[in-house]
Amino acid sequence: MDQDAPATGTDDPIAAGTDRLDPETAEKARAAREALAARDGVLVAFSGGVDSSVVSALAHDALGEDAVACTARSETLPAAELDDAKRVAEEIGIRHDTVTFSELDDPNFVANDGDRCYHCRTMRLGRMYDRARELGIETVCDGTNADDPGEGHRPGLRAVEELEVSSPLLDAGITKEEVRAVAEAYDLSVADKPSMACLSSRIPTGLEVTEARLSRVERAENRLREWGFEGFRVRDHDGLARIEIAPEELERALDPAFADAVHEHLTEIGFEYVTLDMAGYRTGSVSPGGGETAERDDDAAGDGDDDAAGDGDDTADAEGLDLDRRYPR
C-alpha cells in the first residue's frame, strides 16, 4: 500500500464487488476515502491503534504523499506503543512524524480531575495543528468512530469538537466493528489489536499524575507483558499496586509463584504494596463509583483507539503449573 493515488479495481481492498467487505461497510469506507481525497492534505493523529491506522490507510490511498501520520510523544505514551506506531506506519506506507510535549506542564492535567482527558486531548491536538501548519497542511484528522459518542463520559471528544478536528470514520458512520473489518481488508496487522488507553488512566481521579507514578506503572505492566499476560492493568493507588487480570488468565495469577515474583518485582520498582483484584480486568475501574474519566481507545495519541496487548506464551497447563520459570527471581 505504498501507492501515491487511490487504489482502483481489484487491487482496491474496499472496491465495489470485492469479497473482503460487506457492501454497506465498503460503501462507508469509500465515502470516507473520497472525503479525504477532497482535501489538499491531511495530518492524522496516529497512535498505531486500529482506528487511527484505518484512517491513515484511507488517507494514504486518497492522498499519497500529502497524507502524514503523526504520533504525539509524552510521558503517558508507553515506549512499546511508540514502537508499534512506527512499525504500523511503515506497514501502511504512510509518512510517519512525531511531536513531543508534556502533559505534566499543565496543572489541570496533573490535578487529574474528571476532565483529565479533555486537557490531554487539547494539548495533543494543539501540537498536531502546530506540526500541520509547519508542513503546510490545514486538516488534522483523528480516529473517532461512530460508536464513540455513545460511550458515556468522554471529555476528550469535546476537545475534538472545539478544535474542529476532522473525524472521517465518524462522519461516514463507520462503527468499531466495521473499523476492524476495514483493517482486515487492508491486511493491517492491528486489525485485532486491543485498544490502549494512556498510562494516566491507571491513576485514580483526584490523585496527581506524576512522572514517578507513570514510570512505575509502565515498568510494572511491561513486566506482566514479558511474563505472557495479555489482558491486564496495574492501577496505582498512591503506592498500592492493584493488578487486574483478565478472567481467562486469572488462574495463572493465583499461583503462589506468581504472587511471590510479582510482589518482589513491583516493590523493587517503587510500589509499597501489591494486590490482586479478584474482580479481574475491566475498563474504567480505576476509580470505582467515583465518576472516573473513562479509558479511551487510542487516548495515548489523541486519535480517538484501550487495552494492554502482549505477545507472550499464554499456554499454562491448568494442572501442575510450573511458573517459577515464567517469573524469574
C-alpha positions as CSV (number, residue, x, y, z in Angstrom):
1,M,0.0,0.0,0.0
2,D,2.7,2.5,-0.9
3,Q,0.9,3.9,-3.9
4,D,0.5,7.7,-4.4
5,A,-3.1,7.6,-5.6
6,P,-6.3,5.9,-4.5
7,A,-6.3,2.2,-5.2
8,T,-8.5,1.1,-8.1
9,G,-10.1,-2.1,-9.5
10,T,-9.4,-5.5,-7.9
11,D,-6.3,-4.1,-6.1
12,D,-8.5,-1.8,-4.1
13,P,-9.4,-3.6,-0.8
14,I,-12.6,-1.5,-0.5
15,A,-13.7,-1.5,-4.1
16,A,-17.3,-2.4,-5.1
17,G,-17.6,-6.1,-5.9
18,T,-14.8,-7.4,-3.8
19,D,-15.5,-10.0,-1.2
20,R,-13.3,-8.5,1.6
21,L,-16.1,-6.3,3.0
22,D,-19.9,-6.4,3.1
23,P,-21.3,-3.8,0.6
24,E,-22.5,-1.4,3.3
25,T,-19.2,-1.2,5.1
26,A,-17.3,-0.9,1.8
27,E,-19.6,2.0,0.7
28,K,-18.9,3.8,4.0
29,A,-15.1,3.2,3.7
30,R,-15.2,4.6,0.1
31,A,-17.1,7.6,1.3
32,A,-14.5,8.3,4.0
33,R,-11.7,7.9,1.4
34,E,-13.4,10.2,-1.0
35,A,-13.9,12.9,1.7
36,L,-10.2,12.6,2.5
37,A,-9.3,12.9,-1.2
38,A,-11.1,16.2,-1.4
39,R,-8.5,17.7,1.0
40,D,-5.3,19.2,-0.2
41,G,-3.5,17.2,2.5
42,V,-4.2,15.7,6.0
43,L,-2.2,15.0,9.2
44,V,-3.6,12.0,11.0
45,A,-3.3,12.0,14.8
46,F,-1.8,8.5,14.9
47,S,-1.2,6.1,17.8
48,G,-0.9,2.8,15.8
49,G,-4.2,1.6,17.1
50,V,-6.8,0.2,14.8
51,D,-8.9,3.3,14.4
52,S,-6.1,5.7,13.5
53,S,-4.4,3.1,11.4
54,V,-7.6,2.7,9.2
55,V,-7.8,6.5,8.8
56,S,-4.1,6.5,7.9
57,A,-4.6,3.8,5.3
58,L,-7.6,5.5,3.8
59,A,-5.7,8.9,3.8
60,H,-2.7,7.3,2.2
61,D,-4.8,5.7,-0.5
62,A,-6.6,9.1,-1.1
63,L,-3.7,11.5,-1.0
64,G,-0.4,9.6,-1.2
65,E,2.5,11.8,0.0
66,D,0.1,14.5,1.0
67,A,-1.0,12.4,4.0
68,V,1.1,12.3,7.2
69,A,0.6,10.1,10.3
70,C,1.8,11.9,13.4
71,T,2.3,10.4,16.9
72,A,2.5,12.6,20.0
73,R,5.3,11.6,22.3
74,S,4.9,12.3,26.0
75,E,5.2,10.7,29.5
76,T,1.8,9.0,29.2
77,L,2.7,7.1,26.0
78,P,4.3,3.7,26.6
79,A,7.6,3.3,24.7
80,A,6.2,0.0,23.3
81,E,3.3,1.8,21.7
82,L,5.5,4.3,20.0
83,D,7.5,1.4,18.5
84,D,4.2,-0.1,17.3
85,A,3.1,3.1,15.8
86,K,6.4,3.4,13.8
87,R,6.0,-0.2,12.6
88,V,2.4,0.2,11.5
89,A,3.0,3.4,9.7
90,E,5.8,1.6,7.7
91,E,3.3,-1.2,7.0
92,I,0.8,1.2,5.6
93,G,3.4,3.1,3.7
94,I,2.4,6.5,5.0
95,R,4.9,9.1,6.1
96,H,5.3,9.0,9.9
97,D,6.2,12.0,12.0
98,T,6.3,12.7,15.8
99,V,5.8,15.7,18.0
100,T,6.9,15.9,21.6
101,F,5.2,17.6,24.6
102,S,4.5,17.1,28.3
103,E,1.0,16.9,29.8
104,L,2.8,17.4,33.1
105,D,3.3,21.0,32.2
106,D,-0.4,21.6,32.6
107,P,-1.5,21.8,36.2
108,N,-5.1,21.0,35.2
109,F,-3.9,17.7,33.8
110,V,-1.7,16.9,36.8
111,A,-4.7,17.6,39.1
112,N,-6.4,14.6,37.4
113,D,-10.0,15.7,37.7
114,G,-12.9,14.3,35.7
115,D,-11.8,16.3,32.7
116,R,-8.2,15.0,32.5
117,C,-8.8,13.5,29.0
118,Y,-10.1,16.9,27.8
119,H,-6.9,18.7,29.0
120,C,-4.7,15.9,27.5
121,R,-6.5,15.8,24.1
122,T,-6.5,19.6,23.9
123,M,-2.7,19.7,24.3
124,R,-2.0,16.8,22.0
125,L,-4.2,18.0,19.2
126,G,-2.8,21.5,19.6
127,R,0.6,20.1,18.9
128,M,-0.8,18.3,15.9
129,Y,-2.1,21.5,14.5
130,D,1.3,23.2,15.1
131,R,3.0,20.4,13.2
132,A,0.4,20.5,10.4
133,R,1.0,24.2,9.9
134,E,4.7,23.7,9.7
135,L,4.0,21.2,6.9
136,G,1.6,23.5,5.1
137,I,-1.4,21.2,6.0
138,E,-4.7,22.6,7.0
139,T,-6.6,19.5,8.1
140,V,-6.0,17.4,11.2
141,C,-7.9,14.0,11.4
142,D,-8.5,11.7,14.3
143,G,-9.8,8.1,14.6
144,T,-13.1,8.8,16.4
145,N,-15.6,6.2,15.1
146,A,-19.4,6.1,15.0
147,D,-19.6,4.2,18.3
148,D,-17.5,6.6,20.4
149,P,-20.0,9.4,21.1
150,G,-22.4,7.0,22.8
151,E,-19.9,5.5,25.3
152,G,-20.7,7.7,28.3
153,H,-18.5,10.5,29.7
154,R,-16.0,11.3,27.0
155,P,-14.4,14.7,27.7
156,G,-11.7,14.1,25.0
157,L,-14.4,14.3,22.3
158,R,-15.2,17.8,23.5
159,A,-11.6,18.8,22.6
160,V,-12.0,17.2,19.2
161,E,-15.1,19.3,18.5
162,E,-13.7,22.5,19.9
163,L,-10.6,22.3,17.7
164,E,-12.6,21.3,14.7
165,V,-10.7,18.1,14.1
166,S,-11.9,16.0,11.2
167,S,-13.2,12.5,12.1
168,P,-13.6,10.6,8.8
169,L,-14.8,7.4,10.4
170,L,-17.5,9.2,12.5
171,D,-18.6,11.3,9.5
172,A,-19.0,8.1,7.4
173,G,-20.9,6.3,10.2
174,I,-18.2,3.6,10.5
175,T,-18.6,1.6,13.7
176,K,-15.8,-0.1,15.7
177,E,-16.7,-3.5,14.3
178,E,-16.6,-2.0,10.8
179,V,-13.3,-0.4,11.5
180,R,-11.8,-3.8,12.3
181,A,-13.3,-5.2,9.1
182,V,-11.8,-2.4,7.0
183,A,-8.4,-3.0,8.7
184,E,-8.7,-6.7,7.8
185,A,-9.5,-5.8,4.2
186,Y,-6.3,-3.7,4.2
187,D,-4.4,-6.6,5.8
188,L,-3.3,-4.4,8.7
189,S,-1.6,-6.3,11.5
190,V,-3.5,-4.2,14.1
191,A,-7.0,-5.4,12.9
192,D,-7.5,-7.4,16.1
193,K,-5.3,-5.3,18.4
194,P,-7.0,-4.4,21.7
195,S,-7.4,-0.7,22.4
196,M,-4.8,1.1,24.5
197,A,-5.6,3.9,27.0
198,C,-2.8,6.2,28.1
199,L,-0.8,5.4,31.3
200,S,-2.6,8.2,33.2
201,S,-5.8,6.1,33.1
202,R,-4.2,3.9,35.7
203,I,-4.2,6.6,38.3
204,P,-7.4,7.3,40.3
205,T,-9.2,10.6,39.7
206,G,-8.1,13.2,42.2
207,L,-4.6,11.7,42.7
208,E,-2.0,13.8,41.0
209,V,-0.4,12.4,37.8
210,T,3.3,12.4,38.3
211,E,6.2,11.2,36.2
212,A,7.2,8.7,39.0
213,R,3.7,7.2,39.1
214,L,3.6,6.9,35.3
215,S,7.0,5.3,35.2
216,R,6.3,2.7,37.8
217,V,3.0,1.8,36.1
218,E,4.7,1.4,32.7
219,R,7.5,-0.7,34.2
220,A,5.1,-2.9,36.1
221,E,2.9,-3.5,33.0
222,N,6.0,-4.3,30.9
223,R,6.9,-7.0,33.4
224,L,3.4,-8.6,33.2
225,R,3.6,-8.4,29.4
226,E,7.0,-10.1,29.4
227,W,5.5,-12.9,31.5
228,G,2.9,-13.5,28.8
229,F,-0.2,-11.9,30.2
230,E,-2.4,-10.1,27.6
231,G,-5.4,-8.7,29.4
232,F,-4.4,-6.7,32.4
233,R,-3.9,-3.4,34.1
234,V,-1.7,-2.2,37.0
235,R,-3.6,0.5,38.9
236,D,-1.6,2.9,41.0
237,H,-3.4,3.8,44.2
238,D,-0.8,6.1,45.7
239,G,1.9,3.4,46.1
240,L,-0.5,0.4,46.2
241,A,-0.5,-1.6,43.0
242,R,-3.9,-3.1,42.2
243,I,-3.4,-5.7,39.5
244,E,-6.3,-6.6,37.3
245,I,-6.0,-9.8,35.2
246,A,-8.5,-10.9,32.5
247,P,-10.7,-13.8,33.7
248,E,-9.3,-16.3,31.2
249,E,-5.8,-15.6,32.6
250,L,-6.7,-15.3,36.3
251,E,-5.8,-18.8,37.2
252,R,-2.2,-18.2,36.3
253,A,-2.2,-15.2,38.6
254,L,-3.5,-17.2,41.5
255,D,-0.4,-19.4,41.5
256,P,1.9,-18.8,44.6
257,A,4.9,-18.5,42.2
258,F,3.3,-15.5,40.5
259,A,2.3,-13.9,43.8
260,D,5.9,-14.2,45.1
261,A,7.6,-12.9,41.9
262,V,5.2,-10.0,41.2
263,H,5.5,-8.8,44.8
264,E,9.2,-8.8,44.6
265,H,9.5,-7.1,41.2
266,L,6.8,-4.4,41.8
267,T,8.2,-3.4,45.2
268,E,11.6,-3.1,43.6
269,I,10.2,-0.5,41.1
270,G,8.6,1.6,43.8
271,F,5.3,0.2,44.9
272,E,4.8,-0.2,48.7
273,Y,2.0,-2.8,48.5
274,V,1.0,-5.2,45.7
275,T,-2.6,-6.6,45.5
276,L,-4.6,-8.7,43.0
277,D,-8.1,-7.6,42.2
278,M,-10.3,-10.7,42.3
279,A,-12.9,-9.0,40.1
280,G,-10.4,-9.2,37.2
281,Y,-9.6,-6.8,34.5
282,R,-12.3,-4.3,33.3
283,T,-12.0,-0.9,31.7
284,G,-12.9,2.2,33.7
285,S,-12.3,0.7,37.1
286,V,-9.5,2.8,38.4
287,S,-12.0,4.9,40.5
288,P,-14.9,2.5,41.1
289,G,-18.1,4.5,41.6
290,G,-16.2,7.8,41.5
291,G,-17.2,9.2,38.2
292,E,-13.9,8.3,36.6
293,T,-12.9,9.5,33.2
294,A,-13.5,6.5,31.0
295,E,-10.5,4.8,29.4
296,R,-10.3,5.5,25.8
297,D,-9.3,3.9,22.6
298,D,-6.1,5.5,21.4
299,D,-6.2,8.1,24.1
300,A,-2.4,7.8,24.1
301,A,-2.1,9.6,20.8
302,G,-5.2,11.7,20.9
303,D,-6.5,9.9,17.8
304,G,-9.7,8.6,19.0
305,D,-8.2,3.9,19.9
306,D,-7.9,0.7,25.4
307,D,-6.2,-2.5,26.4
308,A,-2.8,-3.8,27.1
309,A,-1.7,-6.2,24.3
310,G,1.0,-8.7,24.8
311,D,2.6,-11.4,22.7
312,G,3.9,-13.8,25.3
313,D,3.1,-17.5,25.7
314,D,-0.2,-18.0,27.5
315,T,-0.4,-21.7,27.4
316,A,-0.1,-22.6,31.1
317,D,-1.3,-26.1,32.0
318,A,-4.2,-25.9,34.4
319,E,-2.7,-28.7,36.4
320,G,0.8,-28.8,37.9
321,L,1.8,-25.3,36.9
322,D,5.5,-24.7,36.9
323,L,5.6,-21.0,37.0
324,D,9.0,-20.5,38.6
325,R,10.4,-20.5,35.1
326,R,7.9,-17.9,33.9
327,Y,8.6,-15.4,36.7
328,P,12.3,-15.4,37.3
329,R,13.5,-14.3,40.7
